[in-house]
Amino acid sequence: MVEEKGANRRHIITPASIPQPIDEVEIGEMPRIATGSLELDRLMGGGIMRGSIILVAGDPGIGKSTLMTELGRYLDPLTVLYVSGEESARQVKLRAQRLDAASSNVLLLAETNTEAILGAIEDSVPDVIVIDSIQTLFDPNVSSAPGSITQIRESAAALMRITKQMNAATFLIGHVTRSGSIAGPRVLEHLVDTVLYFEGDRNHGYRILRAVKNRFGSTNEIGVFEMSSTGLKEVSNPSEIFLSERQYGATGSCVICAMEGTRPLLIEVQALVSRTSYGTPQRASTGFDPKRLQLLLAVLEKREGLGLGGHDVFLNVAGGMRAEEPAADLGVAIAIASSLHDISADQCGVLIGEVGLGGEVRGVSRLELRLKECEKLGFESAVVPARNLQGFIPPHNIRVAGVQTVSEVLELLLS
């Protein structure tokens, strides 16, 4: 051990701080905790990694505390320490009883003092720690108020250290601002290993749990849950659920196939085009990028001659989903044309493809997985980019039409 002394500092160099070649670094075992929830395990990359710290954020009432309370049922007989800074232990127990998660393996602690929480963690030695929420904690050695940037940073750093030392796993529930971003310092998101974000409308029953950061897995996966009176239930076949209320023959409705990580999802896109009553036509979208919508409208007007300048255009992705993948472009464009001409687009089947500024339909990835999902749900036809069909053999039970431009799809629609 080498000791360095300076005017204002004293730095000790230990063997652990000596650089070593990357090929000589010992990884050892990387144990994961299987929750028993297929959706949550897939989202986490195969289970909860020991020694990791996970931030769970979302709008109020979206289901954060519900999911964390249900961990007790999923992880039995592992020990779960639930630290509540916003509710009393009695309130948490009432929620656990309603969710059938009041198990003896769950320890409750109503506390906001970070030092007291660290002491309870050392005494109980839990496998999983839940902090509800990080914004309520305070360190008595820090003079600022609870919820301030300094308090959140110091409390999160202390929890990270003890999590690594005890090889446990810690979930931090975080608040969000009005704009939808996670409240608190940005360093909080950099500090944790995984950031999970709850999406969905409180007025809808479905919840999307999305990983926006994951050091131990993919950030493209999602978990789909349904909120019920008894808690969050897994949705094993989201495509079937999202299309269950679709009205066949309705104009302005198209089905797209979007990839969420390794999972293909069939989603309904709805468009409503009507003559504007104002000087400037309205453009509004739910679940789809408004700027991308403006781009597609410009392509339809310039390249395809659709007169949309005097029409309001409203777009909705059904089921509370978000269609962020470029492969949704073709379905959105045809849904708008279908509503404008008041013609059903059912004859097109499932629409898959990215639309370029020249009106061309560009290729997409993982076409085979997408078409298998379409076949599985009984669709008999699909329109895909012609480029993807080069050397590709589609499934036997589905007709696949390859197109190069949006004009070809519009001809199919209008015929």
C-alpha positions as CSV (number, residue, x, y, z in Angstrom):
1,M,0.0,0.0,0.0
2,V,1.4,3.4,-1.0
3,E,0.5,6.6,0.8
4,E,0.7,10.0,-0.8
5,K,0.7,13.2,1.2
6,G,0.1,16.7,-0.1
7,A,-0.7,20.1,1.3
8,N,-4.4,19.5,1.5
9,R,-5.0,15.9,0.7
10,R,-4.0,12.4,1.6
11,H,-4.6,9.7,-1.0
12,I,-4.1,6.0,-0.3
13,I,-3.5,3.7,-3.3
14,T,-4.7,0.2,-2.7
15,P,-4.1,-2.8,-4.9
16,A,-7.7,-2.6,-6.1
17,S,-7.0,0.8,-7.6
18,I,-4.1,-0.4,-9.7
19,P,-5.0,-0.6,-13.5
20,Q,-5.0,-4.1,-15.0
21,P,-5.5,-5.5,-18.5
22,I,-9.1,-5.9,-19.4
23,D,-8.6,-9.5,-20.4
24,E,-7.4,-10.3,-16.9
25,V,-10.4,-8.9,-15.1
26,E,-12.3,-11.6,-13.2
27,I,-16.1,-11.4,-13.8
28,G,-17.2,-14.3,-11.6
29,E,-20.9,-15.3,-11.4
30,M,-23.6,-12.7,-12.3
31,P,-26.6,-14.0,-10.3
32,R,-30.0,-12.8,-11.2
33,I,-33.2,-13.0,-9.1
34,A,-36.1,-14.5,-11.1
35,T,-39.3,-12.7,-10.2
36,G,-41.7,-15.2,-11.6
37,S,-43.2,-12.4,-13.7
38,L,-42.3,-13.2,-17.4
39,E,-42.9,-9.6,-18.4
40,L,-40.7,-8.1,-15.7
41,D,-38.0,-10.7,-16.2
42,R,-37.9,-10.0,-19.9
43,L,-37.7,-6.3,-19.3
44,M,-34.8,-6.7,-16.8
45,G,-32.8,-8.9,-19.2
46,G,-33.6,-12.2,-17.5
47,G,-34.3,-11.2,-13.9
48,I,-33.2,-8.7,-11.3
49,M,-29.4,-8.4,-11.1
50,R,-28.0,-8.6,-7.6
51,G,-26.0,-5.5,-6.7
52,S,-28.0,-3.3,-9.0
53,I,-30.1,-0.2,-8.3
54,I,-33.2,0.4,-10.4
55,L,-35.2,3.6,-10.7
56,V,-38.9,3.2,-11.4
57,A,-40.7,6.4,-12.6
58,G,-44.1,7.4,-14.0
59,D,-47.1,9.6,-13.5
60,P,-49.0,9.6,-10.2
61,G,-51.4,6.7,-10.0
62,I,-49.9,4.8,-12.9
63,G,-49.0,1.7,-10.9
64,K,-45.5,2.2,-9.5
65,S,-46.3,1.4,-5.8
66,T,-48.6,-1.4,-6.9
67,L,-45.9,-3.2,-8.9
68,M,-43.4,-2.7,-6.0
69,T,-45.9,-4.1,-3.5
70,E,-46.5,-7.1,-5.7
71,L,-42.8,-7.9,-5.6
72,G,-43.4,-9.5,-2.2
73,R,-45.6,-12.1,-3.9
74,Y,-43.3,-12.6,-6.9
75,L,-40.1,-13.0,-4.8
76,D,-41.4,-15.2,-1.9
77,P,-39.4,-16.6,0.0
78,L,-36.7,-14.0,-0.5
79,T,-36.7,-11.1,2.0
80,V,-38.0,-7.8,0.7
81,L,-37.6,-4.6,2.7
82,Y,-40.3,-2.0,1.7
83,V,-39.4,1.5,3.0
84,S,-42.3,3.9,2.7
85,G,-41.7,7.6,3.0
86,E,-45.1,8.7,1.9
87,E,-47.5,6.2,3.5
88,S,-47.7,4.6,6.9
89,A,-47.0,0.9,7.4
90,R,-50.7,0.3,7.9
91,Q,-51.6,1.9,4.5
92,V,-49.0,-0.3,2.8
93,K,-50.4,-3.4,4.4
94,L,-53.9,-2.5,3.3
95,R,-52.7,-2.3,-0.3
96,A,-50.7,-5.5,0.1
97,Q,-53.8,-7.3,1.4
98,R,-55.9,-6.1,-1.6
99,L,-53.2,-7.3,-4.0
100,D,-52.8,-10.6,-2.1
101,A,-49.2,-9.8,-1.5
102,A,-49.2,-9.6,2.4
103,S,-46.5,-12.2,2.8
104,S,-44.3,-12.7,5.9
105,N,-41.2,-12.3,3.7
106,V,-42.0,-8.6,3.3
107,L,-40.6,-6.2,6.0
108,L,-42.2,-2.8,6.3
109,L,-40.5,0.4,7.4
110,A,-42.1,3.8,7.5
111,E,-39.0,6.0,7.6
112,T,-37.5,9.0,5.7
113,N,-34.2,9.3,7.6
114,T,-31.5,7.9,5.4
115,E,-29.2,6.9,8.3
116,A,-32.1,5.0,10.0
117,I,-32.9,3.2,6.7
118,L,-29.2,2.2,6.2
119,G,-29.2,0.8,9.8
120,A,-32.4,-1.2,9.1
121,I,-30.9,-2.6,5.9
122,E,-27.7,-3.8,7.8
123,D,-29.9,-5.4,10.5
124,S,-32.4,-7.2,8.3
125,V,-30.0,-8.1,5.4
126,P,-32.8,-8.1,2.7
127,D,-32.4,-9.5,-0.8
128,V,-34.5,-6.7,-2.3
129,I,-35.0,-3.2,-1.1
130,V,-37.8,-0.9,-2.2
131,I,-37.6,2.9,-1.5
132,D,-41.0,4.6,-2.0
133,S,-40.0,7.3,-2.8
134,I,-36.4,8.6,-3.2
135,Q,-37.7,12.2,-3.1
136,T,-38.9,11.8,0.5
137,L,-35.6,10.8,2.0
138,F,-33.3,13.1,3.9
139,D,-29.8,12.8,5.3
140,P,-29.5,14.6,8.7
141,N,-25.9,15.6,7.9
142,V,-27.1,17.7,4.9
143,S,-28.7,21.0,5.7
144,S,-31.0,21.3,2.7
145,A,-34.7,20.2,2.7
146,P,-36.0,16.8,1.7
147,G,-36.5,16.6,-2.1
148,S,-33.8,19.0,-2.9
149,I,-31.1,18.1,-5.4
150,T,-28.4,17.6,-2.7
151,Q,-30.6,15.4,-0.5
152,I,-31.7,13.2,-3.4
153,R,-28.1,12.8,-4.7
154,E,-26.6,12.0,-1.3
155,S,-29.4,9.6,-0.3
156,A,-29.2,7.8,-3.6
157,A,-25.4,7.5,-3.4
158,A,-25.6,6.1,0.1
159,L,-28.2,3.5,-1.0
160,M,-26.0,2.6,-4.0
161,R,-23.0,1.9,-1.8
162,I,-24.9,-0.4,0.6
163,T,-26.6,-2.2,-2.3
164,K,-23.2,-3.0,-3.8
165,Q,-21.7,-4.0,-0.4
166,M,-24.6,-6.4,0.5
167,N,-25.1,-7.7,-3.1
168,A,-28.8,-6.9,-2.8
169,A,-31.0,-5.2,-5.4
170,T,-32.7,-1.8,-4.7
171,F,-35.7,-0.3,-6.4
172,L,-36.1,3.5,-6.1
173,I,-39.5,4.9,-6.9
174,G,-39.2,8.4,-8.5
175,H,-41.6,11.2,-9.1
176,V,-42.0,12.9,-12.5
177,T,-42.5,16.6,-13.4
178,R,-45.4,18.0,-15.4
179,S,-43.3,17.6,-18.6
180,G,-43.0,13.9,-17.9
181,S,-39.3,13.9,-17.0
182,I,-38.0,12.3,-13.8
183,A,-37.9,14.8,-11.0
184,G,-34.6,15.5,-9.2
185,P,-31.1,15.9,-10.4
186,R,-30.1,14.3,-13.7
187,V,-27.2,12.6,-11.9
188,L,-29.9,10.3,-10.3
189,E,-30.5,8.7,-13.7
190,H,-26.7,8.4,-14.3
191,L,-26.2,6.9,-10.9
192,V,-28.6,4.0,-11.2
193,D,-28.1,0.9,-13.3
194,T,-31.6,0.7,-14.8
195,V,-34.3,3.2,-15.4
196,L,-37.9,1.8,-15.9
197,Y,-40.6,4.1,-17.0
198,F,-44.3,3.5,-16.7
199,E,-46.4,4.6,-19.7
200,G,-50.1,4.6,-20.3
201,D,-53.2,6.6,-19.7
202,R,-54.7,6.4,-16.2
203,N,-58.1,6.2,-17.9
204,H,-57.0,3.0,-19.8
205,G,-56.4,-0.3,-18.2
206,Y,-53.1,-1.1,-19.9
207,R,-49.7,-0.1,-18.7
208,I,-46.4,-0.2,-20.6
209,L,-43.3,-0.6,-18.5
210,R,-40.3,0.4,-20.7
211,A,-36.6,0.3,-19.9
212,V,-35.0,3.5,-21.0
213,K,-31.6,2.6,-19.5
214,N,-30.3,-0.9,-18.6
215,R,-26.7,-1.8,-17.9
216,F,-27.6,-5.5,-17.7
217,G,-29.9,-5.9,-20.6
218,S,-31.6,-4.4,-23.7
219,T,-33.4,-1.0,-23.6
220,N,-35.7,-2.1,-26.4
221,E,-37.9,-4.4,-24.4
222,I,-41.2,-3.6,-22.9
223,G,-43.5,-5.2,-20.4
224,V,-47.3,-5.0,-20.9
225,F,-49.6,-5.1,-17.9
226,E,-53.3,-4.6,-17.3
227,M,-54.4,-2.7,-14.2
228,S,-57.3,-4.4,-12.3
229,S,-58.8,-4.2,-8.9
230,T,-56.4,-7.0,-7.7
231,G,-53.3,-5.3,-9.1
232,L,-51.2,-5.5,-12.3
233,K,-51.8,-8.6,-14.5
234,E,-49.4,-9.7,-17.2
235,V,-50.6,-9.5,-20.8
236,S,-49.0,-12.5,-22.5
237,N,-50.4,-11.6,-26.0
238,P,-50.5,-7.8,-26.3
239,S,-51.3,-7.9,-30.0
240,E,-54.5,-9.7,-29.5
241,I,-55.6,-7.3,-26.7
242,F,-54.8,-4.2,-28.7
243,L,-56.8,-5.4,-31.7
244,S,-59.7,-6.8,-29.7
245,E,-61.9,-3.7,-30.1
246,R,-61.0,-2.9,-33.7
247,Q,-64.0,-2.5,-36.0
248,Y,-63.4,-4.1,-39.4
249,G,-64.5,-2.1,-42.3
250,A,-64.1,1.2,-40.5
251,T,-62.4,3.9,-42.5
252,G,-59.2,5.6,-41.3
253,S,-58.1,2.4,-39.5
254,C,-55.0,0.4,-40.3
255,V,-53.0,-2.3,-38.5
256,I,-49.2,-1.9,-38.3
257,C,-46.6,-4.3,-36.8
258,A,-44.0,-2.6,-34.6
259,M,-41.0,-4.2,-33.0
260,E,-40.5,-3.6,-29.3
261,G,-37.1,-5.2,-28.6
262,T,-37.5,-8.9,-29.7
263,R,-41.3,-8.8,-29.6
264,P,-43.5,-7.9,-32.6
265,L,-46.7,-6.1,-31.7
266,L,-49.7,-5.6,-33.9
267,I,-51.3,-2.2,-33.2
268,E,-54.2,-0.3,-34.6
269,V,-53.6,3.2,-36.0
270,Q,-56.7,5.5,-36.3
271,A,-56.9,8.6,-38.4
272,L,-59.7,11.2,-38.7
273,V,-59.5,13.7,-41.6
274,S,-62.2,16.4,-41.7
275,R,-62.6,19.8,-43.3
276,T,-61.2,22.5,-41.1
277,S,-63.4,25.1,-39.6
278,Y,-60.5,27.5,-38.9
279,G,-58.0,29.3,-41.0
280,T,-55.1,27.0,-40.1
281,P,-55.8,23.3,-40.1
282,Q,-55.2,21.3,-36.9
283,R,-52.7,18.5,-36.6
284,A,-52.9,16.4,-33.5
285,S,-51.5,13.0,-32.6
286,T,-51.6,10.6,-29.6
287,G,-49.0,7.9,-29.4
288,F,-47.1,9.2,-32.6
289,D,-44.5,11.8,-33.0
290,P,-46.2,15.1,-34.2
291,K,-43.2,16.1,-36.2
292,R,-43.2,12.7,-38.0
293,L,-46.9,13.2,-38.7
294,Q,-46.2,16.6,-40.3
295,L,-43.5,15.0,-42.5
296,L,-45.9,12.3,-43.7
297,L,-48.6,14.8,-44.5
298,A,-46.1,16.8,-46.6
299,V,-45.2,13.6,-48.5
300,L,-48.8,12.8,-49.1
301,E,-49.5,16.3,-50.4
302,K,-46.4,16.8,-52.5
303,R,-45.8,13.3,-53.9
304,E,-49.3,11.8,-53.9
305,G,-51.4,14.9,-54.6
306,L,-53.7,14.5,-51.6
307,G,-55.3,17.8,-50.8
308,L,-54.8,17.9,-47.0
309,G,-54.1,21.6,-46.7
310,G,-57.8,22.4,-45.9
311,H,-58.4,19.5,-43.6
312,D,-57.8,18.8,-39.9
313,V,-55.9,15.6,-39.2
314,F,-56.2,13.7,-36.0
315,L,-54.2,10.5,-35.4
316,N,-54.4,8.0,-32.5
317,V,-52.5,4.8,-31.7
318,A,-55.1,2.6,-29.9
319,G,-54.6,1.0,-26.6
320,G,-52.3,3.7,-25.1
321,M,-49.3,2.4,-27.1
322,R,-46.7,4.6,-28.8
323,A,-45.6,3.9,-32.4
324,E,-42.1,5.2,-32.4
325,E,-40.6,2.9,-35.0
326,P,-40.2,4.2,-38.6
327,A,-41.9,1.0,-39.8
328,A,-45.2,2.5,-38.7
329,D,-45.0,5.2,-41.4
330,L,-46.8,3.3,-44.1
331,G,-49.7,2.4,-41.9
332,V,-50.1,6.0,-40.7
333,A,-50.0,7.4,-44.2
334,I,-52.6,4.9,-45.5
335,A,-54.9,5.5,-42.4
336,I,-54.9,9.2,-43.3
337,A,-55.7,8.5,-47.0
338,S,-58.4,6.0,-46.0
339,S,-60.1,8.6,-43.8
340,L,-59.8,11.3,-46.5
341,H,-61.4,9.1,-49.2
342,D,-63.8,7.4,-46.7
343,I,-62.6,4.0,-47.9
344,S,-61.8,1.0,-45.7
345,A,-58.2,-0.1,-45.8
346,D,-58.9,-3.7,-44.6
347,Q,-57.9,-5.1,-48.0
348,C,-54.3,-4.0,-47.4
349,G,-54.0,-6.2,-44.3
350,V,-51.1,-5.3,-42.1
351,L,-48.9,-2.4,-43.4
352,I,-45.2,-2.4,-42.7
353,G,-42.7,0.1,-44.1
354,E,-40.8,3.3,-43.6
355,V,-41.8,6.2,-45.9
356,G,-39.0,8.4,-47.3
357,L,-39.3,12.0,-48.4
358,G,-39.6,10.9,-52.1
359,G,-42.6,8.8,-51.4
360,E,-40.6,5.6,-51.5
361,V,-41.2,2.7,-49.1
362,R,-38.0,1.7,-47.4
363,G,-37.0,-1.6,-46.0
364,V,-37.4,-2.6,-42.3
365,S,-35.7,-5.1,-40.0
366,R,-36.9,-8.5,-38.8
367,L,-39.6,-8.9,-41.4
368,E,-39.9,-12.7,-40.7
369,L,-40.8,-12.1,-37.1
370,R,-43.4,-9.5,-38.0
371,L,-45.1,-11.7,-40.6
372,K,-45.2,-14.7,-38.2
373,E,-47.0,-12.5,-35.7
374,C,-49.5,-11.5,-38.4
375,E,-50.0,-15.1,-39.4
376,K,-50.5,-16.1,-35.8
377,L,-53.3,-13.6,-35.3
378,G,-55.1,-14.7,-38.5
379,F,-54.2,-12.0,-41.0
380,E,-54.2,-13.2,-44.5
381,S,-52.4,-10.4,-46.2
382,A,-49.6,-7.8,-45.6
383,V,-48.0,-5.0,-47.5
384,V,-44.3,-4.8,-47.0
385,P,-41.3,-3.0,-48.7
386,A,-40.3,-4.8,-52.0
387,R,-36.6,-4.6,-50.9
388,N,-37.3,-7.0,-48.0
389,L,-38.7,-9.7,-50.3
390,Q,-35.4,-10.2,-52.2
391,G,-34.5,-13.8,-51.4
392,F,-37.1,-14.0,-48.7
393,I,-39.7,-16.7,-48.5
394,P,-42.8,-15.5,-46.6
395,P,-45.0,-17.8,-44.5
396,H,-47.4,-20.0,-46.4
397,N,-50.7,-18.8,-44.9
398,I,-50.3,-15.1,-45.6
399,R,-50.2,-13.2,-48.9
400,V,-47.4,-10.7,-49.0
401,A,-47.3,-7.8,-51.5
402,G,-44.0,-5.9,-52.0
403,V,-44.3,-2.2,-52.8
404,Q,-41.7,0.4,-53.7
405,T,-43.7,3.6,-53.3
406,V,-46.7,4.9,-51.4
407,S,-48.5,5.3,-54.7
408,E,-48.7,1.6,-55.2
409,V,-50.4,1.1,-51.9
410,L,-52.9,4.0,-52.6
411,E,-53.8,2.3,-55.9
412,L,-54.5,-0.9,-54.0
413,L,-56.6,1.1,-51.5
414,L,-58.6,3.0,-54.1
415,S,-59.2,-0.1,-56.3
